[in-house]
């Protein structure tokens, strides 16, 4: 099991979760953040600090965000397990599901 980042993160990328993650498993794509399923230790530290409630435990992901589990997993298909997000910086891609979304406008 792992945590999943979903639609409310798209075009926001607040990064509070990145700062909170003790294992550096939250990677930055062009339009949203992604949790590496093999590097996540299921500690849950990221979930309560997300200001838009975009992070869910895999089994608790609302139905409308279920596709984001696959998006988080498949984002890493060609990256493998880099062993830490900090050294990667922003990765110049997104999963096709996210890339196809219209621009998300967030109120500040």
CORCORCOR-V698047 format. One record per helix or strand of 3 or more residues. SS is the DSSP state (H for helix, E for strand). FROM is the first residue (numbers start at 1). TO is the last residue. If there is no record, write none. Layout:
SS_FROM_TO, SS_FROM_TO
//
This chain:
E_3_5, H_7_9, H_16_20, E_26_28, E_33_35, H_45_49, E_55_57, H_58_60, H_63_65, H_67_74, H_96_99
//
